[in-house]
Amino acid sequence: MSSLAANLIHFYQSLQPPKNLPKGIEVLFPQNNPEVIKLVKTFLKKYFRNNHPRRLMLGINPGRFGAGITGINFTAPKQLKKNCGIDHPFKLSSELSAEFIYEVINQYGGVNKFYKDWFIGAVCSLGFIKDKKNINYYDDKKLQRAVTPFIIDTINKQVSFGFKTDYCICVGGEKNYKFLTALNDEQKWFKKIVPLPHPRFILQYHRKQKNKYIHQYLLALQYD
């Protein structure tokens, strides 16, 4: 049996970006960069070499300053080195979402415990840029329609790796959750989807209540 790491490495190496995207929208595909896929492999081999049953936490899609640099969801260069202990050639930049997620991970029990129980993916495994800025897959209706077959295919592949499907966490409690729920009603991937507010939303608008939201995340992660 292949390890989860081997399956995920093959998954990222064989991603085929969706075609027929609306004019002016570019694909953010960091794993296509040899330096990045090398880091992704190191990360996956470090934390996912066994077949311990894990669940999926799905974000929206990679952004330029976190996964767009490292290829690892919600993990900016600073967290990759400081929290995961993986050296890399990139500037030690950070981003709000990664800072919040790693605070959650630390309170959960640290990276080894967290990644033994969870894998952080994304509803859309590739990101998008328009006018040199991040754009979410649901921000443009034509883009959403164009990437829906890609999203269905990539979630099918990830679920086939043996993740627990009793429940899934969806990061992005409104549009991302609604879209994933509608697809899940058709595809029957998960028995339940638990929505959580996005870290960027929390830290931009509710920073003073950060600890309340960290507690909300920890409750969801320990749902069973």
C-alpha positions as CSV (number, residue, x, y, z in Angstrom):
1,M,0.0,0.0,0.0
2,S,1.3,3.5,-0.9
3,S,1.8,5.9,2.0
4,L,-0.3,9.0,2.1
5,A,2.8,11.0,1.4
6,A,3.4,9.1,-1.8
7,N,-0.2,9.5,-2.9
8,L,-0.1,13.3,-2.2
9,I,3.2,13.8,-3.9
10,H,1.8,12.1,-7.0
11,F,-1.4,14.2,-6.7
12,Y,0.5,17.5,-6.7
13,Q,3.0,16.4,-9.4
14,S,0.2,15.3,-11.8
15,L,-2.2,18.3,-11.3
16,Q,-3.5,19.5,-14.7
17,P,-4.6,23.2,-14.4
18,P,-8.2,23.8,-15.6
19,K,-8.5,25.1,-19.1
20,N,-10.8,27.7,-20.7
21,L,-10.3,30.2,-17.8
22,P,-11.9,33.7,-18.3
23,K,-9.7,36.2,-19.9
24,G,-7.2,38.0,-17.6
25,I,-7.1,35.2,-15.0
26,E,-3.9,33.3,-14.5
27,V,-3.3,30.0,-12.6
28,L,-1.3,30.0,-9.5
29,F,0.5,26.6,-9.6
30,P,3.5,26.7,-7.2
31,Q,4.1,23.0,-7.2
32,N,5.1,23.3,-10.9
33,N,8.3,25.0,-9.7
34,P,11.1,22.5,-9.1
35,E,12.2,24.3,-5.9
36,V,8.7,24.3,-4.5
37,I,7.8,20.7,-5.3
38,K,11.1,19.7,-3.6
39,L,9.9,21.4,-0.4
40,V,6.4,19.9,-0.8
41,K,7.9,16.4,-1.0
42,T,10.1,17.1,2.1
43,F,7.0,18.3,4.1
44,L,4.8,15.4,3.0
45,K,7.5,12.8,3.7
46,K,8.1,14.3,7.2
47,Y,4.5,14.3,8.3
48,F,2.5,11.8,6.1
49,R,4.7,8.8,5.6
50,N,2.3,6.4,7.3
51,N,-1.4,5.5,6.7
52,H,-2.7,6.7,10.0
53,P,-6.3,7.7,9.3
54,R,-6.7,11.4,8.9
55,R,-9.4,13.9,8.1
56,L,-9.4,16.8,5.6
57,M,-9.5,20.5,6.3
58,L,-10.2,22.3,3.1
59,G,-9.4,26.0,2.5
60,I,-10.5,28.0,-0.5
61,N,-7.6,28.0,-2.9
62,P,-3.9,28.9,-2.6
63,G,-2.9,32.5,-2.3
64,R,0.2,34.3,-3.4
65,F,1.9,34.7,0.0
66,G,1.4,31.3,1.7
67,A,0.9,28.2,-0.4
68,G,1.7,30.3,-3.5
69,I,5.3,30.4,-2.3
70,T,5.7,27.2,-0.4
71,G,3.2,24.9,-2.2
72,I,1.8,24.0,1.3
73,N,-1.6,25.2,2.3
74,F,-1.8,27.8,5.1
75,T,2.0,27.6,5.4
76,A,4.1,30.6,4.6
77,P,7.9,30.5,4.5
78,K,8.2,31.6,8.1
79,Q,6.0,28.8,9.4
80,L,7.6,26.2,7.2
81,K,11.0,26.9,8.8
82,K,10.0,28.0,12.3
83,N,7.2,25.5,13.0
84,C,7.9,22.6,10.6
85,G,11.7,22.8,10.8
86,I,12.2,22.7,7.0
87,D,14.9,24.9,5.6
88,H,14.3,26.6,2.2
89,P,15.7,29.4,0.0
90,F,12.8,31.8,0.3
91,K,12.7,35.0,2.3
92,L,11.1,34.3,5.8
93,S,7.9,36.1,5.0
94,S,4.6,35.4,6.7
95,E,0.9,36.0,6.1
96,L,-2.1,36.4,8.4
97,S,-3.9,33.1,7.6
98,A,-0.7,31.0,8.2
99,E,-0.1,32.8,11.6
100,F,-3.6,32.0,12.8
101,I,-3.5,28.4,11.6
102,Y,-0.2,27.7,13.3
103,E,-1.5,29.2,16.5
104,V,-4.3,26.7,16.3
105,I,-1.9,23.9,15.5
106,N,0.4,24.8,18.4
107,Q,-2.6,24.8,20.8
108,Y,-3.8,21.5,19.3
109,G,-0.6,19.9,20.4
110,G,2.0,20.9,17.8
111,V,2.7,20.0,14.2
112,N,3.4,16.3,14.7
113,K,0.1,15.7,16.5
114,F,-1.9,17.9,14.2
115,Y,-0.6,16.4,11.0
116,K,-1.0,12.9,12.3
117,D,-4.8,13.7,12.5
118,W,-5.3,16.2,9.7
119,F,-4.3,17.2,6.2
120,I,-4.9,20.7,5.0
121,G,-6.0,20.8,1.4
122,A,-8.2,23.3,-0.5
123,V,-11.5,23.1,-2.3
124,C,-9.6,24.2,-5.3
125,S,-6.1,22.9,-5.3
126,L,-4.7,25.6,-7.5
127,G,-5.0,29.4,-7.0
128,F,-5.8,32.2,-9.4
129,I,-4.5,35.8,-10.0
130,K,-6.2,38.7,-11.7
131,D,-4.6,42.1,-12.1
132,K,-1.7,40.8,-10.0
133,K,-4.0,40.1,-7.0
134,N,-5.4,36.9,-5.5
135,I,-8.9,35.9,-6.8
136,N,-10.9,33.1,-5.2
137,Y,-12.5,30.6,-7.5
138,Y,-16.0,31.8,-6.5
139,D,-15.3,35.5,-7.0
140,D,-16.0,35.2,-10.7
141,K,-19.0,33.1,-11.9
142,K,-17.3,32.2,-15.2
143,L,-14.2,31.1,-13.3
144,Q,-16.3,29.1,-10.9
145,R,-18.0,27.3,-13.8
146,A,-14.7,26.7,-15.5
147,V,-13.0,25.1,-12.5
148,T,-15.9,23.0,-11.1
149,P,-14.9,19.8,-13.0
150,F,-11.3,20.3,-11.8
151,I,-12.5,20.7,-8.2
152,I,-14.7,17.6,-8.4
153,D,-11.9,15.5,-9.9
154,T,-9.3,16.7,-7.3
155,I,-11.5,16.1,-4.3
156,N,-12.4,12.7,-5.7
157,K,-8.7,11.8,-5.9
158,Q,-8.0,13.1,-2.4
159,V,-10.9,11.2,-0.8
160,S,-9.6,8.0,-2.6
161,F,-6.4,8.2,-0.5
162,G,-8.3,6.9,2.5
163,F,-9.1,10.0,4.5
164,K,-11.9,9.7,7.1
165,T,-15.2,10.9,5.6
166,D,-17.4,11.1,8.7
167,Y,-16.8,14.9,8.6
168,C,-14.6,17.5,6.9
169,I,-13.7,21.0,8.0
170,C,-14.4,23.8,5.5
171,V,-12.4,27.0,6.1
172,G,-14.4,29.9,4.7
173,G,-17.8,29.8,6.4
174,E,-19.9,31.4,3.7
175,K,-19.2,31.2,-0.1
176,N,-16.7,28.3,0.2
177,Y,-18.9,26.4,2.5
178,K,-22.0,26.9,0.3
179,F,-20.2,25.8,-2.8
180,L,-18.6,22.7,-1.2
181,T,-21.9,21.7,0.5
182,A,-23.7,21.9,-2.9
183,L,-21.1,19.7,-4.5
184,N,-21.1,17.3,-1.5
185,D,-24.8,16.9,-1.8
186,E,-24.2,15.6,-5.4
187,Q,-20.9,13.7,-4.8
188,K,-21.5,12.3,-1.3
189,W,-17.9,12.7,-0.2
190,F,-18.5,13.5,3.5
191,K,-21.3,12.8,5.9
192,K,-21.0,16.2,7.4
193,I,-19.1,19.4,6.6
194,V,-18.2,21.7,9.5
195,P,-17.7,25.4,8.5
196,L,-15.2,27.7,10.1
197,P,-14.6,31.4,9.5
198,H,-11.5,32.2,7.4
199,P,-8.4,33.2,9.4
200,R,-8.0,36.4,7.3
201,F,-11.5,37.5,8.2
202,I,-10.8,36.8,11.8
203,L,-7.6,38.7,12.0
204,Q,-8.7,41.6,9.9
205,Y,-12.0,42.2,11.6
206,H,-12.1,40.4,14.9
207,R,-8.5,40.3,16.1
208,K,-9.4,41.2,19.6
209,Q,-11.6,38.0,19.7
210,K,-8.8,35.8,18.3
211,N,-8.7,33.4,21.2
212,K,-12.5,32.8,20.9
213,Y,-12.0,31.8,17.3
214,I,-9.0,29.6,18.1
215,H,-11.2,27.8,20.6
216,Q,-13.9,27.4,17.9
217,Y,-11.3,25.8,15.6
218,L,-10.1,23.5,18.4
219,L,-13.6,22.3,19.1
220,A,-14.2,21.6,15.4
221,L,-10.8,19.7,15.2
222,Q,-11.8,17.5,18.1
223,Y,-15.5,17.2,17.0
224,D,-15.6,13.4,17.6
